[in-house]
Amino acid sequence: MPVIARPESLTATVLRHLRKSIVDGDIALGQPLYERALAEDLGVSKTPVREALAQLRMEGLVTIVPQKGAFVFSLSAGEVTQICELRETLEYAALDYALSRNPENLLGAIADAVETMDVAKAASDERAYLAADTAFHQAFFDHCGNEYLRDAYRMFSGKIAALRTHLASKPLHTRKSFAEHHEILGAIEAHDLERALAILQTHIGRTKSTYTDEVKDIAEADRKASKATS
């Protein structure tokens, strides 16, 4: 007897919508999230919104401030550095394992992601480009043969993707990042793990160097910089 698929719960639908809106940058870093307004916009009661915000808090995408409410996460320069250090640790290990355990599938997934990035960049489709960028790095974990490593990355992948979207507003960062994806692909094709890891270190490290240690809130810092140049 075939298994009947259960419909997605209202909370899951709201969660998926809000997560995507944060990752895609439709809701800006640091922006307040009002339960009543979100419920009205989505045509639901406040309960699924409240439950979705609680889950997003666990994923690090939402911050709950007592007496003030919920806000999309923002980061200090120090926190950006910590995320980059986490990425280096997890992505290095995942790429190492994937290249040794599942090289053909890894290469196929990486090549597909880079091809999609090429097409999206040519079409100036930023969202498709960023989705392919996320898929590029996710491929390390999909093919590493270690579920615990994959699950550890999944806990932070939404925040990493949202930060990636935030950095897309910096053209020089994006141009260099684009070239490095091609270089990492070439190193993987050559089964040159040492070179692939060296490029990956530069690739992730640029995010660290984007902000000085004095920056307490990257979203606010970028808003001030944007106003100063407009």
C-alpha positions, 0 to 999 in steps of 0.5 A: 500500500502506498504511503500517503504524504502528509501535507506540510504544517502551517508552521512549517510553511511559515518557517520555510517562507521566513527562512528563505526571505532572510537568506535571500535578503528580502528581510534585511539583517537586523530588521525587526520582526513583528508577529502581528504584521507577519501573521497579517501579511501571511494570512495566518494566526500569530501561533505559527509565526511565533513557532517559526520564529522560535525555530529560526532562533535555534538556527541563529537566523533570528535574535529574541531580545527581551522586552523588545521582540524578534530581529533578524540576526546581525553580527559583529566583525568578531562574530564574522571571524568566528563563523569563518573559522567554523567554516574553515574547520568543517569545509576543509574536513568535508572536502577532504573526505568527499575527494577521497571517498566520493570524487566523481559525484563531488566533481559532478555536483561542483561542476554543475554549481559552477556552470549554474553560476556562470549562467546566472552571472551572465544573466545578472540573476543574483539570486540564482547565482547565490543559490548555486554558490550555496550548492557549491559548498553544500556539495562538500557535505553531501558527498563527504560520507559523514552524516555528523559532519553534514548535520553540524554544517546544516545548523549554520548553513542558513546563517552562512547563506544569509551572510553570503547574500549580504556580502553580494552587495560588494562587487569586488568581493563577488568578482574574486569569489567567482574566480575562486570557485572556478579555481577550486573546481580546477583543483578538484578535477586535478585531485589536488587537495592541497591546492583546493584547500589553499584556495578555499582558505583565501575564499573564506578568509576574504569574508573575515577581512571585509570588516575591521575589528571595531565594527560592532554591527555589520548591517549598521556599518554597511548602511552608514557606508551606503549613505555616505557614498550616495 
